[in-house]
Amino acid sequence: MDTVEFSRTVPRELVHRVSLTEVFVTGVLARDEDTLDVGMQIPRSHAFYRDTAGCGHVYDPMVLVEAARQTLIMLGHQLFEMPFGTKFILRDIALRDADMAALTVRGMPTEVVLRCRILRRFHGRKGVSGARLSYTALIDDHAAATLECNMSWVTPTRWQAMREERRAALGLPLHAPFEAHDAERRIPTAQVDRKDPANVVISPLHRPPGEDGSGTARLVVDTGHPVLFDHPLDHVPGMLTLEAFRQLSIATAVEAGTLPSASAVLTGLSVRFSGFGELDLPIVCESVRTAGDGTDAVLRCAMKQDGRTIADGELRLTAPPRTRS
C-alpha cells in the first residue's frame, strides 16, 4: 500500500509559512476523491508548542490544530487550485478526544497521519470558495485525536474590501497597521504553564466580583512573535486567539479550584471565528467555567473588541496523569 511522505516538509508557500521550522506538514496522498492522508511530524523540541512547565511528557495537542489549519490551506492551493495570493479565512475549528497516552513524548520525533475527509465543498460564482474537512490523527494506526476545520478563501481584491469595510465601521484608518497598538503587562508564566514569558498572550487575570468560576483578561499582541506572527499580518491570527482561550481557561480553572494546577493538557476545543481582530484596538477575553471535577475542566470563552464578539467557543482541559491524586 502507498504511504504518505515523511522525509521532507511540503514547500512553505503551500501552508503560508515563512520559517521552515514552522512547517509541520510533510506530504499528502489521495485515497479517493474525498479522502486524503496527510503526513506531519511533531518535533520533540519547539519554542512554542513544547514550552510547558509541567506537561513536558505529553505533546501539546495544539500542534495538531495548527497542522490541520496548514493542511486546509495546502489543499486550497493543490486540490482546489487557488492561486498564490488568495486569502484564506478560518471560520471554525475543533479538536476532540485528544489521547494523552498516544501523545506521549518518545525517543524520536512522532510521525502522524492526518486522515482527512472532505465533508463539504462550498461553491461561489467562480467555483469552490471553501471547504470543511474532518481529520483523524493517527499515531501507529491509533487515533490520537479527531479534528474538524472550516475555511473559505477570497481574492485579494475581495479581502481588501472586507478589511476596509470592517475598519471603517470601527472608525479606524482604512489601512491596518502591522504592529499592535500597545504592550500589555502579562500574566505570570506559572499561572498559564509556560516557561518563556514571550509565549504568554494574556494580561493578568481579573475575576469579576460575585462571579465564581469566571475570568477576564486583555489579549497581549506581540507582532514580533516568531511563531504566532511568522509573517506580517494585519489582524489577530486564529492561533493567537486559540492560545489566548487556552491560557485564560487554565488561569480561570485553577483560580476557581476546578484544576489542581496550571499543568493541564488541552484535550478538546471548538471555536468559531466571527470577525477580524484589529491590531490597533484593545481586545478582551472572557472565560466561564461550565463543568469540572478536579481532573477535567470545561470552559466557555469569548473574545470581544469594541463590544462585538469576534470569536467564541468551548475548551476542555485535563490534568495529566502524574498530577492526579
Solvent accessible surface area in square Angstrom, and as a share of the most:
residue,aa,sasa,rsa
1,M,206,0.92
2,D,100,0.52
3,T,114,0.66
4,V,13,0.08
5,E,73,0.33
6,F,50,0.21
7,S,85,0.55
8,R,165,0.60
9,T,60,0.35
10,V,15,0.09
11,P,81,0.51
12,R,94,0.34
13,E,91,0.41
14,L,18,0.09
15,V,0,0.00
16,H,53,0.24
17,R,26,0.10
18,V,80,0.46
19,S,39,0.25
20,L,119,0.59
21,T,101,0.59
22,E,12,0.05
23,V,7,0.04
24,F,7,0.03
25,V,0,0.00
26,T,8,0.05
27,G,8,0.07
28,V,53,0.30
29,L,41,0.20
30,A,70,0.55
31,R,84,0.31
32,D,82,0.43
33,E,137,0.62
34,D,38,0.19
35,T,21,0.12
36,L,10,0.05
37,D,2,0.01
38,V,0,0.00
39,G,0,0.00
40,M,0,0.00
41,Q,67,0.30
42,I,3,0.01
43,P,33,0.21
44,R,110,0.40
45,S,96,0.62
46,H,23,0.10
47,A,77,0.60
48,F,2,0.01
49,Y,10,0.04
50,R,41,0.15
51,D,12,0.06
52,T,25,0.15
53,A,64,0.50
54,G,12,0.11
55,C,9,0.05
56,G,33,0.32
57,H,60,0.27
58,V,6,0.04
59,Y,1,0.00
60,D,21,0.11
61,P,1,0.01
62,M,1,0.00
63,V,2,0.01
64,L,0,0.00
65,V,0,0.00
66,E,5,0.02
67,A,0,0.00
68,A,0,0.00
69,R,32,0.12
70,Q,0,0.00
71,T,0,0.00
72,L,0,0.00
73,I,4,0.02
74,M,1,0.00
75,L,2,0.01
76,G,0,0.00
77,H,14,0.06
78,Q,90,0.40
79,L,72,0.36
80,F,21,0.09
81,E,141,0.63
82,M,41,0.18
83,P,92,0.58
84,F,130,0.54
85,G,43,0.41
86,T,9,0.06
87,K,77,0.33
88,F,30,0.12
89,I,19,0.10
90,L,24,0.12
91,R,96,0.35
92,D,31,0.16
93,I,2,0.01
94,A,6,0.04
95,L,1,0.00
96,R,110,0.40
97,D,115,0.60
98,A,11,0.09
99,D,42,0.22
100,M,26,0.12
101,A,82,0.63
102,A,11,0.08
103,L,1,0.01
104,T,58,0.34
105,V,37,0.21
106,R,106,0.39
107,G,56,0.54
108,M,142,0.63
109,P,47,0.30
110,T,5,0.03
111,E,83,0.37
112,V,0,0.00
113,V,32,0.19
114,L,0,0.00
115,R,100,0.36
116,C,0,0.00
117,R,120,0.44
118,I,8,0.04
119,L,85,0.42
120,R,146,0.53
121,R,70,0.25
122,F,51,0.21
123,H,133,0.59
124,G,40,0.38
125,R,246,0.90
126,K,194,0.82
127,G,33,0.32
128,V,31,0.18
129,S,36,0.23
130,G,0,0.00
131,A,0,0.00
132,R,56,0.21
133,L,0,0.00
134,S,30,0.20
135,Y,3,0.01
136,T,42,0.25
137,A,0,0.00
138,L,26,0.13
139,I,2,0.01
140,D,113,0.59
141,D,135,0.70
142,H,98,0.44
143,A,50,0.38
144,A,0,0.00
145,A,2,0.01
146,T,47,0.27
147,L,3,0.01
148,E,37,0.16
149,C,0,0.00
150,N,20,0.10
151,M,3,0.01
152,S,19,0.12
153,W,11,0.04
154,V,29,0.17
155,T,74,0.43
156,P,71,0.45
157,T,111,0.64
158,R,123,0.45
159,W,22,0.08
160,Q,74,0.33
161,A,48,0.37
162,M,34,0.15
163,R,4,0.02
164,E,49,0.22
165,E,122,0.55
166,R,31,0.11
167,R,1,0.00
168,A,59,0.46
169,A,83,0.64
170,L,30,0.15
171,G,68,0.65
172,L,28,0.14
173,P,93,0.58
174,L,83,0.41
175,H,145,0.65
176,A,17,0.13
177,P,46,0.29
178,F,116,0.48
179,E,124,0.55
180,A,26,0.20
181,H,69,0.31
182,D,66,0.34
183,A,102,0.79
184,E,35,0.16
185,R,182,0.66
186,R,76,0.28
187,I,3,0.02
188,P,71,0.45
189,T,37,0.22
190,A,80,0.62
191,Q,82,0.36
192,V,3,0.02
193,D,13,0.07
194,R,14,0.05
195,K,127,0.54
196,D,60,0.31
197,P,83,0.52
198,A,45,0.35
199,N,6,0.03
200,V,1,0.00
201,V,5,0.03
202,I,0,0.00
203,S,12,0.08
204,P,38,0.24
205,L,38,0.19
206,H,104,0.46
207,R,88,0.32
208,P,27,0.17
209,P,123,0.77
210,G,90,0.86
211,E,96,0.43
212,D,102,0.53
213,G,1,0.01
214,S,8,0.05
215,G,1,0.01
216,T,29,0.17
217,A,7,0.05
218,R,78,0.28
219,L,4,0.02
220,V,6,0.03
221,V,17,0.10
222,D,49,0.26
223,T,35,0.20
224,G,62,0.60
225,H,8,0.03
226,P,93,0.59
227,V,9,0.05
228,L,10,0.05
229,F,14,0.06
230,D,18,0.09
231,H,46,0.20
232,P,103,0.65
233,L,31,0.16
234,D,25,0.13
235,H,35,0.16
236,V,11,0.06
237,P,15,0.10
238,G,19,0.19
239,M,14,0.06
240,L,2,0.01
241,T,6,0.03
242,L,1,0.01
243,E,1,0.01
244,A,0,0.00
245,F,0,0.00
246,R,21,0.08
247,Q,0,0.00
248,L,0,0.00
249,S,0,0.00
250,I,3,0.01
251,A,5,0.04
252,T,3,0.02
253,A,0,0.00
254,V,52,0.30
255,E,94,0.42
256,A,24,0.18
257,G,59,0.57
258,T,8,0.04
259,L,5,0.03
260,P,79,0.50
261,S,41,0.26
262,A,14,0.11
263,S,19,0.12
264,A,7,0.05
265,V,6,0.03
266,L,0,0.00
267,T,12,0.07
268,G,9,0.09
269,L,7,0.03
270,S,56,0.36
271,V,4,0.02
272,R,132,0.48
273,F,29,0.12
274,S,43,0.28
275,G,27,0.26
276,F,32,0.13
277,G,4,0.04
278,E,1,0.00
279,L,2,0.01
280,D,34,0.18
281,L,44,0.22
282,P,57,0.36
283,I,4,0.02
284,V,57,0.32
285,C,0,0.00
286,E,55,0.25
287,S,1,0.00
288,V,76,0.43
289,R,78,0.29
290,T,75,0.43
291,A,50,0.39
292,G,46,0.44
293,D,106,0.55
294,G,32,0.30
295,T,38,0.22
296,D,32,0.16
297,A,0,0.00
298,V,13,0.07
299,L,0,0.00
300,R,104,0.38
301,C,5,0.03
302,A,18,0.14
303,M,1,0.00
304,K,67,0.28
305,Q,1,0.00
306,D,104,0.54
307,G,75,0.72
308,R,102,0.37
309,T,45,0.26
310,I,5,0.02
311,A,1,0.01
312,D,25,0.13
313,G,3,0.03
314,E,70,0.31
315,L,2,0.01
316,R,108,0.40
317,L,0,0.00
318,T,7,0.04
319,A,1,0.00
320,P,0,0.00
321,P,83,0.52
322,R,156,0.57
323,T,44,0.26
324,R,104,0.38
325,S,161,1.04
